[in-house]
Amino acid sequence: MVDYLGPGHTARLTAAMNTFHKALTKRWREDAATAIEVQSDLTQGILRCYAPGPNEHWDYRSPSARAHIDYGTCSYLDWVEDGQQGELSAVTCEGKTGHLVVLGDRNPPKDEPIVCGVGSILAQVETWAWDERTTLFTKLPMFDAHNLSLLEAAHNDFLSLGKGLGLEAEEGSPVSNLGKADGRELGSNVEALWSERTHYTDWWASWTGLSANRAKDGFFASVGPTLQNQSGITGALANLYSLRAAIVEMARNDALFAIQQATKALGETETITTDLASTWKVVAGAGAVLGVAGIWFPPAGGVGAVVGLVGFLGENLLKPGEREGYAHGVREVVFRLGGDIDELNNELTVLESDYTAKVGELRSRISQIKSFNLELYDLSLNTATGDPKTHGGHFTVDISTVLEMAKCCYDTAELYEPLMRIIKHTKVADKHLADEDGKQTWADIELADIRDALEGFLSTTCARYALAGDNTVAAAKAYGKTDRAAKEASDRILADWERVGKQGNPVPHRPAPGSGADTARTDRDEIEPTTLPPWLHPGENPTRNDEGDYETERQPTG
């Protein structure tokens, strides 16, 4: 399991910055004590804006102050020199003064105490340090409530779903285990239906509604491309969920790492009980790691899709980065910490832009894929009696083979059901697709919409496989009316089905196939708005493309 920081990050940052404030105060007081002793200027502000008025302090350069500091004994300076043990408020100074003895001076000045103001300056230092702490804290990216364990669970669900759909990791991907789902049976079913689609084209055209004027071989030509595209979309979703999580983890880790390094540089080590961030982390270029989010390829000699998977916070996506050590001066440490936070914020801006671009690539790709290559050919568009332009003539049909194909359709529909349960489970991570303020960006909303569209594709595909089974059985029965042997064969096979509970309820717990509720085309409006964000693709206006020929070759499909 990948290690990452959990929710409640604001409290984690608050604690780290409080420790930093304590270290900064201690070190700043050391510098202030030195400045008082040598009469140099005090540092009253570094990053914060301040006015001289509210920061007026005791005049440690006055003659009486010098008589106390140079010739007397200052308990506050001794407290700093001794390591600032205990609270400043517990220290008292009698303000003793001394004098320079001049030879021959018969009337030396009296050693009269003064009101020591060193303690008030040291108290002001704590306030100045807090002001710097506040200035730095307001620049930190929060990412407070994001639960990366839920994003990881969703990512792993997508891998498991992908495996069920025939997803394979591209060679060199750091992902070796796609989960518990087994896509071999679904893949073999689709392979059988796809490879057999041309064997009975004439018979289907004459006897069943599986064929229409627009596409004689519509349904069975769409099964391979449908599985490939569903598989490819699933792999792309897994990668994009990982990218969102990597942005969150990098922001959390690097902010803590910078604070911890700054605190250590100030010399405060005993109060840091745990290094929550052991190294600076860098998210690799999304383009180089993820490639084009909307590109996937068929596996060699099979069905499904091959995608370069990055894994959840995989080492090729989120990796250690080298950082120079901190200097030890107060001003240098504060300036460096502020610079590191600025650098982190700039990097987050770039990554959010990359993330948005990758989601846009996937959305644009899906918008260009025809509906029948996403969720099968819509059988409800066909006439009940099939193509009126029948081929005529006599057909010799192996009814057992045809009914086996019908059973294959039913079985495939059943195999889709557990996949739909998997994708529903990914919704628990939806609110954690968000930016540093916990607000969903355009890309976060779009990514969830793509997931919802994929859920619709799976549901529709399930129902259309069931309907295809019904139509194939109906066609076999119709053929049996003209061929006695075919009728006897179909009656025998259907009787066997009924005994095992197949016929009549091939997909449990779903509306009856053909009702129209499940077989209707998925609404893709949410992922196909009128225009893309202008900062992504100026002038692009994606429109649904459902016209043209069906994909029948084993190639990247659209």
ChimeraX attribute file (.defattr): number of C-alpha atoms within 10 A of each C-alpha:
attribute: neighborCount
match mode: 1-to-1
recipient: residues
	/A:1	5
	/A:2	8
	/A:3	9
	/A:4	19
	/A:5	18
	/A:6	15
	/A:7	16
	/A:8	14
	/A:9	19
	/A:10	17
	/A:11	12
	/A:12	18
	/A:13	20
	/A:14	13
	/A:15	12
	/A:16	19
	/A:17	22
	/A:18	16
	/A:19	19
	/A:20	25
	/A:21	22
	/A:22	19
	/A:23	23
	/A:24	30
	/A:25	23
	/A:26	22
	/A:27	22
	/A:28	24
	/A:29	22
	/A:30	17
	/A:31	18
	/A:32	24
	/A:33	22
	/A:34	17
	/A:35	15
	/A:36	20
	/A:37	15
	/A:38	13
	/A:39	15
	/A:40	12
	/A:41	10
	/A:42	16
	/A:43	14
	/A:44	18
	/A:45	16
	/A:46	17
	/A:47	14
	/A:48	14
	/A:49	9
	/A:50	13
	/A:51	9
	/A:52	8
	/A:53	7
	/A:54	7
	/A:55	14
	/A:56	11
	/A:57	15
	/A:58	14
	/A:59	15
	/A:60	21
	/A:61	15
	/A:62	11
	/A:63	11
	/A:64	19
	/A:65	23
	/A:66	19
	/A:67	22
	/A:68	25
	/A:69	24
	/A:70	17
	/A:71	15
	/A:72	19
	/A:73	17
	/A:74	21
	/A:75	19
	/A:76	23
	/A:77	22
	/A:78	14
	/A:79	17
	/A:80	20
	/A:81	13
	/A:82	9
	/A:83	10
	/A:84	16
	/A:85	9
	/A:86	9
	/A:87	8
	/A:88	15
	/A:89	9
	/A:90	6
	/A:91	13
	/A:92	13
	/A:93	18
	/A:94	14
	/A:95	22
	/A:96	20
	/A:97	22
	/A:98	19
	/A:99	16
	/A:100	10
	/A:101	9
	/A:102	9
	/A:103	7
	/A:104	7
	/A:105	8
	/A:106	7
	/A:107	7
	/A:108	12
	/A:109	11
	/A:110	9
	/A:111	14
	/A:112	14
	/A:113	16
	/A:114	15
	/A:115	12
	/A:116	22
	/A:117	17
	/A:118	24
	/A:119	19
	/A:120	14
	/A:121	22
	/A:122	23
	/A:123	14
	/A:124	18
	/A:125	24
	/A:126	18
	/A:127	16
	/A:128	23
	/A:129	26
	/A:130	19
	/A:131	19
	/A:132	20
	/A:133	21
	/A:134	15
	/A:135	16
	/A:136	21
	/A:137	18
	/A:138	9
	/A:139	13
	/A:140	20
	/A:141	22
	/A:142	23
	/A:143	23
	/A:144	20
	/A:145	17
	/A:146	26
	/A:147	20
	/A:148	25
	/A:149	18
	/A:150	18
	/A:151	25
	/A:152	22
	/A:153	16
	/A:154	25
	/A:155	25
	/A:156	23
	/A:157	25
	/A:158	30
	/A:159	30
	/A:160	26
	/A:161	30
	/A:162	30
	/A:163	27
	/A:164	25
	/A:165	30
	/A:166	28
	/A:167	33
	/A:168	27
	/A:169	23
	/A:170	18
	/A:171	12
	/A:172	10
	/A:173	16
	/A:174	16
	/A:175	17
	/A:176	13
	/A:177	13
	/A:178	21
	/A:179	15
	/A:180	13
	/A:181	18
	/A:182	17
	/A:183	20
	/A:184	15
	/A:185	15
	/A:186	23
	/A:187	23
	/A:188	16
	/A:189	21
	/A:190	25
	/A:191	19
	/A:192	16
	/A:193	21
	/A:194	19
	/A:195	15
	/A:196	14
	/A:197	18
	/A:198	13
	/A:199	9
	/A:200	15
	/A:201	15
	/A:202	17
	/A:203	21
	/A:204	25
	/A:205	24
	/A:206	23
	/A:207	23
	/A:208	23
	/A:209	23
	/A:210	31
	/A:211	28
	/A:212	23
	/A:213	14
	/A:214	12
	/A:215	16
	/A:216	19
	/A:217	22
	/A:218	24
	/A:219	23
	/A:220	23
	/A:221	25
	/A:222	25
	/A:223	29
	/A:224	28
	/A:225	32
	/A:226	30
	/A:227	27
	/A:228	30
	/A:229	29
	/A:230	24
	/A:231	31
	/A:232	26
	/A:233	28
	/A:234	27
	/A:235	30
	/A:236	27
	/A:237	25
	/A:238	25
	/A:239	27
	/A:240	26
	/A:241	27
	/A:242	26
	/A:243	29
	/A:244	23
	/A:245	27
	/A:246	25
	/A:247	22
	/A:248	26
	/A:249	24
	/A:250	23
	/A:251	26
	/A:252	28
	/A:253	20
	/A:254	21
	/A:255	23
	/A:256	24
	/A:257	21
	/A:258	23
	/A:259	24
	/A:260	24
	/A:261	19
	/A:262	26
	/A:263	27
	/A:264	19
	/A:265	21
	/A:266	24
	/A:267	13
	/A:268	18
	/A:269	13
	/A:270	7
	/A:271	12
	/A:272	14
	/A:273	7
	/A:274	8
	/A:275	11
	/A:276	16
	/A:277	19
	/A:278	14
	/A:279	18
	/A:280	18
	/A:281	21
	/A:282	21
	/A:283	24
	/A:284	17
	/A:285	15
	/A:286	19
	/A:287	13
	/A:288	10
	/A:289	17
	/A:290	21
	/A:291	13
	/A:292	18
	/A:293	26
	/A:294	22
	/A:295	19
	/A:296	24
	/A:297	22
	/A:298	25
	/A:299	19
	/A:300	10
	/A:301	7
	/A:302	16
	/A:303	30
	/A:304	30
	/A:305	30
	/A:306	22
	/A:307	27
	/A:308	24
	/A:309	26
	/A:310	26
	/A:311	25
	/A:312	26
	/A:313	24
	/A:314	18
	/A:315	13
	/A:316	16
	/A:317	21
	/A:318	22
	/A:319	16
	/A:320	12
	/A:321	11
	/A:322	9
	/A:323	11
	/A:324	5
	/A:325	10
	/A:326	18
	/A:327	14
	/A:328	16
	/A:329	14
	/A:330	20
	/A:331	16
	/A:332	16
	/A:333	21
	/A:334	25
	/A:335	16
	/A:336	17
	/A:337	21
	/A:338	21
	/A:339	14
	/A:340	18
	/A:341	22
	/A:342	16
	/A:343	12
	/A:344	21
	/A:345	17
	/A:346	11
	/A:347	17
	/A:348	20
	/A:349	12
	/A:350	13
	/A:351	20
	/A:352	17
	/A:353	15
	/A:354	17
	/A:355	21
	/A:356	22
	/A:357	21
	/A:358	26
	/A:359	24
	/A:360	23
	/A:361	18
	/A:362	22
	/A:363	24
	/A:364	21
	/A:365	17
	/A:366	25
	/A:367	21
	/A:368	15
	/A:369	18
	/A:370	23
	/A:371	23
	/A:372	24
	/A:373	25
	/A:374	31
	/A:375	30
	/A:376	29
	/A:377	29
	/A:378	21
	/A:379	22
	/A:380	17
	/A:381	13
	/A:382	19
	/A:383	15
	/A:384	15
	/A:385	15
	/A:386	20
	/A:387	22
	/A:388	13
	/A:389	10
	/A:390	13
	/A:391	13
	/A:392	10
	/A:393	8
	/A:394	7
	/A:395	13
	/A:396	9
	/A:397	15
	/A:398	15
	/A:399	21
	/A:400	16
	/A:401	10
	/A:402	18
	/A:403	22
	/A:404	16
	/A:405	20
	/A:406	24
	/A:407	24
	/A:408	22
	/A:409	25
	/A:410	25
	/A:411	21
	/A:412	24
	/A:413	26
	/A:414	19
	/A:415	20
	/A:416	22
	/A:417	18
	/A:418	12
	/A:419	23
	/A:420	18
	/A:421	13
	/A:422	18
	/A:423	20
	/A:424	14
	/A:425	13
	/A:426	21
	/A:427	16
	/A:428	12
	/A:429	20
	/A:430	16
	/A:431	18
	/A:432	24
	/A:433	23
	/A:434	21
	/A:435	21
	/A:436	18
	/A:437	12
	/A:438	15
	/A:439	14
	/A:440	16
	/A:441	14
	/A:442	13
	/A:443	23
	/A:444	23
	/A:445	18
	/A:446	20
	/A:447	24
	/A:448	21
	/A:449	18
	/A:450	23
	/A:451	20
	/A:452	21
	/A:453	20
	/A:454	25
	/A:455	20
	/A:456	21
	/A:457	25
	/A:458	25
	/A:459	23
	/A:460	25
	/A:461	29
	/A:462	29
	/A:463	30
	/A:464	28
	/A:465	30
	/A:466	28
	/A:467	28
	/A:468	28
	/A:469	26
	/A:470	21
	/A:471	22
	/A:472	24
	/A:473	23
	/A:474	17
	/A:475	22
	/A:476	27
	/A:477	22
	/A:478	15
	/A:479	22
	/A:480	19
	/A:481	11
	/A:482	10
	/A:483	14
	/A:484	11
	/A:485	13
	/A:486	21
	/A:487	18
	/A:488	14
	/A:489	18
	/A:490	22
	/A:491	15
	/A:492	12
	/A:493	15
	/A:494	17
	/A:495	14
	/A:496	13
	/A:497	15
	/A:498	12
	/A:499	9
	/A:500	8
	/A:501	11
	/A:502	17
	/A:503	18
	/A:504	12
	/A:505	15
	/A:506	23
	/A:507	23
	/A:508	12
	/A:509	8
	/A:510	13
	/A:511	13
	/A:512	17
	/A:513	23
	/A:514	18
	/A:515	12
	/A:516	15
	/A:517	12
	/A:518	20
	/A:519	25
	/A:520	20
	/A:521	20
	/A:522	20
	/A:523	12
	/A:524	19
	/A:525	13
	/A:526	15
	/A:527	24
	/A:528	21
	/A:529	13
	/A:530	12
	/A:531	13
	/A:532	18
	/A:533	15
	/A:534	9
	/A:535	10
	/A:536	15
	/A:537	14
	/A:538	10
	/A:539	11
	/A:540	13
	/A:541	12
	/A:542	18
	/A:543	14
	/A:544	14
	/A:545	13
	/A:546	15
	/A:547	9
	/A:548	8
	/A:549	10
	/A:550	20
	/A:551	20
	/A:552	18
	/A:553	10
	/A:554	16
	/A:555	13
	/A:556	14
	/A:557	21
	/A:558	20
